[in-house]
């Protein structure tokens, strides 16, 4: 069960109140559905970037091993049909999941290409990794943008990066689009075998959501968003802890608490002093059930 940092009040008795005229007249069910959609989109955006970073991490660890068909992580973690090629002259690696896609051990289907360019010496401060995406998608969500990771400091068991996303864009199967720009600190932890165990992130992001409304959010350093590798492999793609505050155009602030470290898709959403524990959909499998009304 997730930690609830406000009073947990059932949907049957209370309504999320918003300063926006569009939202304040919604029924209880509509308000909660919208809150679930907002929290789900946040988790989807965060975890898709983490998915791309994980693929790039494995490619980085094998940098210098030229070309050929490979198995990520010594197995089918990202599927055994991905082909990786390297241009040593430009320090570029291209991971091609193909047009038909590869099914990974986590059940996700990845298609298209991830192109990675390295600058500097790995694990030396200033080392930079630039990722661009070409016709790339995860589970039918097409993803665009440029991801830059700059190594700050670290050890064999913990590494800190500055991570930025510019021109971020997600296109969903129904044709809806969400955009995103972000600047965050990313801290990855590893076990004694060098396998990543968790990633903590804090910082800010902004963009336009699926309803065409602008948004911005912030994660404080004291309450970073935490994702566990074991949870993701079990099919739980929501972060397991951390607090995110999100402000959407014309609405009052929502605060999303991802919980106490349990592998699940439960979060607690608080708005205008009212809190509700809900199940979100980071993989965006549900159809949108409600829209903000004008």
Secondary structure by P-SEA (a helix, b strand, c coil): cccccccccccccccccccccccccccaaaaaaaaaaaaaaaaaaaaaaaaaaaaaaaaaaacccccccccccccccccccbbbbbcccccbbbbbcccccccccccccccbbbbbbbccccccccbbbbbbbccccccccccbbbbbbbbccccccbbbbbccccbbbbbccccbbbbbcbbbbbbbbbcccccccbbbbbbcccccccccccbbbbbcccccbbbbaaaaaaccccccbbbbbbbcccccbbbbbccccccccbbbbbcccbbbbbbbbccccccccccccc
